[in-house]
Amino acid sequence: MSKPETTVATNFLRPIVQADLDSGKHASIVTRFPPEPNGYLHIGHAKSICLNFGLAKEFGGVCNLRFDDTNPAKEDQEYIDAIKSDVQWLGFQWAGEERYASDYFDQLHAWAIHLIEAGKAYVCDLTPEQAREYRGSLTEPGRNSPFRERSVSENLDLFARMKAGEFPDGARALRAKIDMASPNMNLRDPILYRIRHAHHHQTGDKWCIYPSYDFTHGQSDAIEGITHSICTLEFEDHRPLYEWFLDNLPVPAKPRQYEFARLNLNYTITSKRKLKQLVDEKHVSGWDDPRMSTLSGFRRRGYTPASIRNFCDMIGVNRAGGVVDIGMLEFAIREDLDANAARAMCVLKPLKVVITNYPEGQVENLELPRHPKQDMGVRVLPFSREIYIDASDFEEVPPAGFKRLIPGGEVRLRGSYVIRADEAVKDEQGNIVELRCSYDENTLGKNPEGRKVKGVIHWVPAAESVECEVRLYDRLFRSANPEKDEEGGSFLDNINPGSLVVLTGCRAEPALANVVPEERFQFEREGYFVADLKDSQPGKPVFNRTVTLRDSWGQ
């Protein structure tokens, strides 16, 4: 895509925070990033991370990392470790140790008893199906549970027995007593505690009742002294409940909730349930597959933390929803890598070239810059009688406008000589397996006399080049809206069958033999690539294509 217009990114929260500091409402700000450890972070989380940590840094405050670990059946230590790694990879560090909602389970339980004793919570025996029926709808008020008027003593007894493990999962729940006729469905006696006999990754088997997200979140914010509790717009209708709990409990602070529009990116799925489905059904190789929208996937694809932070700055923070073009994210990484990635040459489909008039046994060490504009030093390419070029750079019957090698035609080898194609050697099936060429010894670093050579192609030395694997990644989904299949299928029907092409036997210039995982390059004329984080090894490099040189989807 073309370069977006340069504007100051909108962020409606900045003036709010500044006003709170100026007025003395807060001496300093405390924000938090509260992921559920039930999957890997995705690109949508990056917006929230950059917002919460970015605001804290900008205004001299701190940001906490707090895991919302209230559903142990779906949580795992693997996810906790991955989330911590992703936040740090993006360039942020939370205040102190990471926190867990489970750190506050004892206090939350005490506050639940406080609500029972105040007559504002009760134990309900309705089944989940019955509770949904009693809840009503957007157009009809709910009905009071038949267990709503239990005495305080009975509720305290039943809640204690719930905690003691006397009842099976789902048999009873503790609910807040608010208003079953409220137009806000979240205020219709929401659940505070459910029975779940599940081992917890932090608290072990101490608990068999677990608090709901709504009962946990605001009180955790209050315990931590969060000043600005920032979440996405789907929690706007939860704000009255957030405030009801804070108003009805002896909390040490009263944070304020603010909502912003979540990131919706075309050609992308960010539902953790669907991302997990892609992994579980092996449509991808794992959570960190470079085609996934997870931060681990983008990292392995070769995206830089700076490019993702810059992308989040570009899209801004507001309350208006909308879909962001993934081309903006691809622009951000192209801009970063164009300025910072070293140049190199890699032949994806090698075709051997023998330069017949070059002296046998002679080797010239040619020096090429590692970057055309940055001072990154030079790399050395040995030039000798045998080299490789890409098979696509020679055509016996060239199409119109072809500016590469043709029979009897000339091209310049990047940083080297002009060569002419004299003969194509073929196998028994008629496939070209070798080119016989001649070179003009007077063209190193200068144009040939009396003729103009238009084409420039890349090459690598045959003997010294390193064999490598190259993985050509593309967008995982072929539709801008993967959720919507025109024929009524699922998002899986929109998977792009060409999203990964693996090329083996590729040849890279010698300097790439011992690349470090996550080292990034522009392979001249091919795109931007990264040495794979997991599979690339010394002497056996594996490169992932991060992005093409230009937006081929927009053509």
Order of alpha helices (4+ residues) and beta strands (2+ residues): alpha-beta-alpha-beta-alpha-beta-alpha-beta-alpha-alpha-beta-beta-beta-alpha-beta-alpha-beta-beta-alpha-alpha-alpha-beta-alpha-beta-beta-beta-beta-beta-beta-beta-beta-beta-beta-beta-beta-beta-beta-beta-beta
